Amino acid sequence: MWTFPHYTPANFPDWQALEHRFSWFADMKNVPQDPEWHAEGDVFVHTKMVCEALLELPEFQALSEQEQHILFAAAMLHDVEKRSTTKRESQGGKKSGLCLRTMPKRRIHRPYPCFIPNLLRRLPCAK
């Protein structure tokens, strides 16, 4: 069975160990977000909140251990590339806000059960 490192179902992950193991996770600390949509702070804080909210959902807890590891990985990675797509814009030398660089649209194959997007939409951070 595949498992996500430093995560055991029914427990919060070892955030510090994850940060040391994965540079992409540590990098999220330096990625700002638009406070209008994410008042909680940077991408690191947001990602931790998403994961912790997911772990508390009864529907998540009812999944098999393998499914929990897969969905936890999806929550950890859902904003991973904001680190390379977020930039501060400035006008006349003044910072005017954040923007995400436009990425090309492509069709995404969804190999997971259809209820998973509904679970993700129920997370407080998704509203």
Beta strands, then each sheet from edge to edge (+ up, - down):
strand 1: 86-91
strand 2: 94-100
sheet 1: 1+ 2-
end
